[in-house]
Amino acid sequence: MRDRLHFFGAFERTDTEEFYTVRTGLPEFYSALEGTFPLPSYRNLYSVRGDWQVNNHQSVFGRYLGEDEKKAVRS
């Protein structure tokens, strides 16, 4: 029996550069805190799958899926 074990893996990363705006209403006191600032973020998606045919009547498979998301504020 040939070709009994198969596996597959995938990874995807998305980087996004968003911006947020801060307005305090009192620019004469908080001018250093006001403005538009970058908000970089990323998302990782990954998956792994394996299939194993033990014999003609039995097979086993396993799958793992994951996702990470991070928004980092730069100072």
FENZI-V321115 format. One record per pair of residues at least 4 apart in sequence whose C-alpha atoms are under 7 Angstrom apart, sorted by sequence separation. I is the first residue (numbers start at 1). J is the second residue. If there is no record, write none. Layout:
i-><I	I>
j-><J	J>
This chain:
i-><26	27	30	54	55	53	54	24	53	52	53	52	51	52	24	51	23	50	51	22	23	50	22	49	50	21	22	49	21	48	49	20	21	48	19	20	47	48	19	20	47	19	20	46	47	18	19	46	17	18	45	46	17	18	45	17	44	45	16	17	44	16	43	44	15	16	43	15	42	43	14	15	42	13	14	41	42	13	14	41	13	40	41	12	13	39	40	12	39	40	11	12	39	11	10	11	10	9	10	9	8	9	8	7	8	7	6	7	6	5	6	5	4	5	4>
j-><30	31	34	58	59	58	59	30	59	59	60	60	60	61	34	61	34	61	62	34	35	62	35	62	63	35	36	63	36	63	64	36	37	64	36	37	64	65	37	38	65	38	39	65	66	38	39	66	38	39	66	67	39	40	67	40	67	68	40	41	68	41	68	69	41	42	69	42	69	70	42	43	70	42	43	70	71	43	44	71	44	71	72	44	45	71	72	45	72	73	45	46	73	46	46	47	47	47	48	48	48	49	49	49	50	50	50	51	51	51	52	52	52	53	53>
